Amino acid sequence: MTDAVSSSLAAVIDLIDGYMHRVLRGREDPVRVVGELMCALIDLPPAHVGRLYNIYGDLSDIVDGYPFDYGDGTEMIAQREIRDAAWDWLTIARNAEGVKTYVDHWVARIAALPTTDGGRPFRHPWAQ
């Protein structure tokens, strides 16, 4: 990995760390914090944030009820999933392999969530 790539990845990791700490402090709505994180990720190089953006978008979509709908427990489930994602993020190795492991785990976990009407989680075009 070149110095530019590693410093860029380190900046992404540091940025996400701040938001994940906010989620786990529990003083703010985790869904709102993830929404802010997604806005911050848009301004970073797509090479490091594409699939991460999708993960956080999918987690925040749980609250919207589509493509995930859990009835009365929807908000609680969304908050739990976001807190789990935050905890997992803060325990990864602080390198490209750690991020890849995290992404692979969360892509699989979200794919396993039941969806309504065959809906599929949103995929940003640059985040494939």
Secondary structure as UniProt FT lines:
FT   HELIX           3..25
FT   HELIX           30..42
FT   HELIX           46..64
FT   HELIX           71..73
FT   HELIX           74..90
FT   HELIX           96..111
FT   TURN            117..118
FT   HELIX           125..127
//
